[in-house]
Amino acid sequence: MTVASSAKLTAKHTHTTCLYIKQGQSCFLSDINVSLIFLPKMAGVMRKIIRSVKAPKAIGPYSQAVLADKTLYISGQLGLSHETMEFVSEDVVEQTEQALKNMGHILEEAGMTYSNVVKTTVLLADMADYVAVNEVYAKYFTSNPPARAAYQVACLPKNGRVEIEAVAVAGLE
């Protein structure tokens, strides 16, 4: 049998055997009952590391953001100054403001804005700061805010008060 595109062969016995056949290859099967599932040929997905010099550098082995096709995954942003790599203040409101500014610089580097953000996760050192963080957050996501989750965590990097990560999609209107 000649297979015109990639195919997955699955034996229907007590165990499963998978074999991938590339285009133009031949395969001879005997004494097994197989079903062919033709898989579409997958196009390569663009993957690009996004780095803004206006936002703090990563404080670990990770990227500020990764663009995969049209989706931008922004690592958690703290209220750090990009110049000093220290918190702008101990105050949660000022840390939230700075974290969202940092996110904005990364979005800008990727050619996006806050309106491209479809999901955020807010991590809080203290859930009692929820209302104060929301007041700042609402200034950045003014209409059609993204989906969001918020959690209190045991400890944030550098003992921060708030960390915000996001997912954004290019081409949204």
N, C-alpha and C positions, 0 to 999 in steps of 0.2 A: 504494500500500500504506500502511496506517496501522499504526504500530507502537505497541503497548500499553505498552511499557516501554522503557527505554534499550536500544539495540541497537548492535552493532558490525558494520559491513559490511566484508568483506574481499574484494577482487577477486582471483580466481584466475588471474592472468596472469603476465607476466614481472616485474611489480612489484606491490607491495601498497599498497592505498589504504584508509585507515581513516576512517570517518565516524561520528560519534555523533549519533543522532536522539533528541530528547527526546520524552517522552510527548505524544501527540496530534498530532505533526507527520506530514506525508505526504512520501513520497519516490518519485520516478519513476526507474526504472533501465532503461537500454536498452543492448543490445549488450555487456553484461558479465555474467559468471557470478559470482554472489556467494553467500556463505553468511552466514546471520545467526547471531550468537552473542548470546543475551540475557544481559545482565549484571544481577545483582540490584542494586536501588537501595541504595546504601550510606548507613548512618546516620552522622551526624556523630560524631566521637570527641572526648570532652572532653579538653582540654589545659589543665593548670594548673601554674603555676610554684610550687614549694614553697621557702619561705625560712624558716629558723629563726634567730632572733637569738641562740640559744645556741651556734650553730656559726659558724666563721669565714666571713666573706663571701667570695664568689668573688674570686680575684685576677686575673681576666681577664674577657673578654666572654662569660661563660657563667653559667648558673644553678646553684645548689646542687643542685637536683633538678627534674625535670619529671615530673608525673603525666599519663600518657596513658591514658585510660579507667581500668583497674584496675592498670596497670603503672607503677611508680615507677622512674625512672632517676636514680640518685644519682651526681653527678660525683665524681671522685677526691678523697678526703679525706686531707689531710696531718695531721701531728701539731701543728697550730697552735692556739694559744690564741685564742678568739674575742675576747678583750679586748685583747690586744696585737698580734695577727696575727704573732707570732713563735713559733718552735718552743718547746715546753715543755721540751725538753732536746735535747742532741745524741745521746742514747742511743736506739737503735732500738726497744728495748722500750717506753720511755716515749712515743716518737712513735707507735708502733703503738697503744698504749692510748688516746692522745688522738685519733688518727684514727678509731678505732672508737667512742669516745664522741661525736665529732662526727657520725658516721653515725647514731648512736642518736638524737641530737637532731633530725636531719632526718627520720628514720623517725617519730619521735613527732609532729612537726609535720604529717606526712601521715596520722596516725592508725594507724600500723603499728608493729611491733616487729621485732627481729632474726629472729623466726620467720617473717616474711613474705619474707625475703630468699631468692631462688632461685639467684642467681649473683653471684659476686664476681670481681674481678680485682685481684691484688696486684702492685704494681710495687715492686721493690727496687733500691736503689742498689748492693747487694752481695748476691749469692746466698748468701754465707756467713752472712747474717742469717736465712735461711729457717727454721731450727729455733726461734730466739728469737721470731720473728714468729708462728710456728705456736702456740707456747705461750700467747701473749696471745690470738690469734685464737680458740683453742679455748674460752676463757672466755666468749666472746660468742655462739658458735654451739655450744651444748652438746648438742643432740640434733637429728638429721636436718639436718646442716650442708648449706649450699648447694653447688651445683657451683662450681668455682673454677679459675682459671688463675693462675699466678704467673710473673713474668718479671723478669730483671735488665735494667735499662735504663741507658743512658749517663749520664743526669742527670735528676733530678726538679726540679720547681719549687722555687725558693728553696733548692736543694741539700738537699732532704729525704732521709731515709733510707728512707721507705716511703710509699706512696700506695695507697689502697684505694677502688675504685669498686664499686657494687652495683646490682643490679636486684631489685626487690621487687614482689610481687603482693598486692593487697588481697583479703581474703576467704578466705585460706588457713586451714586448720584444723590 
